[in-house]
């Protein structure tokens, strides 16, 4: 898995475990992070998967995901992890997001995830899957589960933030869960 993010790794591992798929993080293999210079989730996911495949000599799965806010023209988007700059900080990212939305009436947002699976570094046909999870941003955090923007990502149909959801529930309905289900479906049709 081309990621060092413990929250992502935990979610992906839980979703894939029932299928007998074991996740090995690039950190465990001594693979450094890939650069993510691109403007789209797809390009970044492919860059990360190809990098991990090349460095590890194994198939690699990469996720590039973030939160996209309508009133901010899709920001933070691909910059979600470093929205408030370096070093990465969930607290500072959330503070910046709330500050920018304080006077906005439209707080509609969605989490977006792209998964890219490469069988080898030069795979001409990587398997691509995506998922989107719609909600809105609230200005005060709620809940203690999850990571990143989860305490501010409110799901009107459930009346809860992502951080208020039981992790098993989140792993059934999140953007990452939707992308992984699509990826699994694509893999099963190729067997």
C-alpha positions as CSV (number, residue, x, y, z in Angstrom):
1,X,0.0,0.0,0.0
2,X,1.5,3.3,-1.2
3,X,0.7,5.2,2.0
4,X,2.1,6.0,5.4
5,X,-1.2,7.5,6.7
6,X,-2.2,5.3,9.6
7,X,-5.9,6.3,9.3
8,X,-6.1,5.3,5.6
9,X,-4.1,2.1,6.2
10,X,-6.4,1.1,9.0
11,X,-9.5,1.7,7.0
12,X,-8.3,-0.1,3.9
13,X,-7.0,-3.0,5.9
14,X,-10.3,-3.5,7.7
15,X,-12.2,-3.4,4.4
16,X,-9.9,-5.8,2.6
17,X,-9.2,-8.3,5.5
18,X,-12.4,-10.3,4.9
19,X,-11.2,-11.0,1.3
20,X,-7.9,-12.5,2.6
21,X,-5.9,-9.5,1.3
22,X,-3.0,-8.5,3.5
23,X,-1.9,-4.9,3.3
24,X,1.9,-4.1,3.6
25,X,2.6,-0.4,3.9
26,X,5.4,1.1,1.9
27,X,6.9,2.2,5.2
28,X,7.3,-1.5,6.2
29,X,9.3,-2.0,3.0
30,X,11.5,1.1,3.5
31,X,9.9,2.9,0.5
32,X,10.0,6.7,0.8
33,X,6.9,8.7,-0.1
34,X,6.4,9.7,-3.7
35,X,6.1,13.3,-4.9
36,X,2.6,14.4,-5.4
37,X,3.0,17.4,-7.7
38,X,-0.1,16.9,-9.8
39,X,-3.4,18.9,-9.8
40,X,-5.7,15.8,-9.9
41,X,-6.3,12.9,-7.5
42,X,-5.9,10.5,-10.4
43,X,-2.4,11.7,-11.5
44,X,-1.2,11.6,-7.8
45,X,-2.6,8.2,-7.2
46,X,-0.9,6.8,-10.3
47,X,2.4,8.5,-9.4
48,X,2.3,6.9,-5.9
49,X,1.4,3.5,-7.2
50,X,4.0,3.5,-9.9
51,X,6.6,4.7,-7.4
52,X,5.8,2.0,-4.8
53,X,5.8,-0.7,-7.5
54,X,9.2,0.4,-8.9
55,X,10.8,0.7,-5.4
56,X,9.3,-2.5,-4.0
57,X,9.1,-4.7,-7.1
58,X,5.5,-5.6,-6.2
59,X,2.0,-4.7,-7.2
60,X,1.0,-1.5,-5.4
61,X,-2.3,0.1,-4.4
62,X,-2.4,3.8,-3.9
63,X,-5.2,6.1,-2.7
64,X,-5.3,9.8,-3.3
65,X,-8.2,11.4,-1.6
66,X,-9.3,14.6,0.0
67,X,-12.2,16.9,0.7
68,X,-13.7,19.2,-1.9
69,X,-15.8,22.1,-0.8
70,X,-18.2,23.7,-3.3
71,X,-17.8,27.3,-2.1
72,X,-14.0,27.0,-2.3
73,X,-14.1,25.7,-5.9
74,X,-13.1,22.2,-4.9
75,X,-10.4,23.2,-2.4
76,X,-8.7,21.9,-0.3
77,X,-8.9,19.0,-2.9
78,X,-5.5,17.4,-3.6
79,X,-4.0,19.7,-1.0
80,X,-6.2,18.4,1.8
81,X,-3.4,16.9,3.9
82,X,-1.3,20.1,3.7
83,X,-4.1,22.7,3.3
84,X,-2.6,24.9,6.1
85,X,1.0,24.2,5.0
86,X,3.9,22.3,6.4
87,X,4.2,20.4,8.7
88,X,0.9,18.5,8.1
89,X,-1.6,19.2,10.8
90,X,-5.2,18.1,11.0
91,X,-5.9,20.8,13.6
92,X,-4.5,23.6,11.5
93,X,-6.2,22.3,8.3
94,X,-9.5,22.3,10.0
95,X,-9.0,25.7,11.5
96,X,-8.2,27.1,8.1
97,X,-11.3,25.4,6.5
98,X,-13.6,26.7,9.2
99,X,-12.2,30.2,8.9
100,X,-12.7,30.2,5.1
101,X,-16.3,29.0,5.5
102,X,-17.4,31.1,8.4
103,X,-19.4,33.6,6.2
104,X,-20.4,31.1,3.5
105,X,-24.0,30.0,3.2
106,X,-23.1,27.1,1.0
107,X,-21.0,24.5,2.9
108,X,-21.7,21.6,0.7
109,X,-18.7,19.3,0.4
110,X,-17.7,15.8,-0.6
111,X,-14.9,13.5,0.2
112,X,-13.4,12.0,-3.0
113,X,-11.1,9.0,-3.4
114,X,-9.2,7.5,-6.3
115,X,-7.6,4.1,-6.0
116,X,-4.9,3.1,-8.5
117,X,-3.6,-0.5,-8.6
118,X,-0.5,-1.2,-10.6
119,X,0.7,-4.8,-11.2
120,X,4.2,-3.4,-11.9
121,X,5.7,0.1,-12.2
122,X,5.1,0.3,-16.0
123,X,1.6,-1.3,-16.0
124,X,-0.1,0.1,-19.1
125,X,-3.5,-0.8,-17.7
126,X,-3.7,0.1,-14.1
127,X,-7.0,-0.6,-12.4
128,X,-8.7,2.7,-11.4
129,X,-11.6,3.0,-9.0
130,X,-13.3,6.0,-7.4
131,X,-15.8,7.0,-4.7
132,X,-17.5,10.2,-3.5
133,X,-19.2,10.7,-0.2
134,X,-21.4,13.8,0.0
135,X,-22.1,16.0,3.0
136,X,-21.5,19.5,4.3
137,X,-19.0,21.2,6.6
138,X,-20.1,22.3,10.0
139,X,-18.2,25.0,12.0
140,X,-17.8,23.2,15.3
141,X,-16.3,19.7,15.6
142,X,-18.3,16.7,16.7
143,X,-17.1,13.2,17.4
144,X,-13.8,11.5,18.2
145,X,-13.6,8.8,15.6
146,X,-11.8,9.1,12.2
147,X,-9.1,11.5,11.3
148,X,-8.6,14.6,9.1
149,X,-11.7,16.6,8.4
150,X,-14.1,13.9,9.9
151,X,-15.2,16.0,12.9
152,X,-16.4,18.7,10.6
153,X,-17.9,16.5,7.8
154,X,-21.6,16.4,8.5
155,X,-23.9,13.8,7.0
156,X,-27.4,15.3,7.0
157,X,-29.2,12.0,6.3
158,X,-27.6,10.5,9.4
159,X,-27.6,13.6,11.5
160,X,-23.9,12.9,12.4
161,X,-20.4,13.8,11.4
162,X,-18.1,11.2,10.0
163,X,-16.2,11.3,13.4
164,X,-19.5,10.4,15.2
165,X,-19.9,7.2,13.2
166,X,-18.9,3.8,14.4
167,X,-15.8,2.9,12.4
168,X,-17.5,-0.2,11.0
169,X,-20.4,2.0,9.7
170,X,-17.9,4.5,8.2
171,X,-16.1,1.7,6.5
172,X,-19.3,0.6,4.7
173,X,-20.3,4.1,3.4
174,X,-17.2,6.3,3.0
175,X,-15.6,7.5,-0.2
176,X,-12.7,5.0,0.4
177,X,-15.1,2.1,1.0
178,X,-17.0,3.0,-2.2
179,X,-13.7,3.1,-4.2
180,X,-12.5,-0.2,-2.7
181,X,-15.8,-1.9,-3.5
182,X,-15.5,-0.7,-7.1
183,X,-11.8,-1.9,-7.2
184,X,-12.8,-5.3,-5.9
185,X,-15.5,-5.6,-8.4
186,X,-13.1,-4.7,-11.2
187,X,-10.6,-7.3,-9.9
188,X,-13.2,-10.0,-9.8
189,X,-14.2,-9.5,-13.4
190,X,-10.6,-9.8,-14.5
191,X,-10.0,-13.2,-12.8
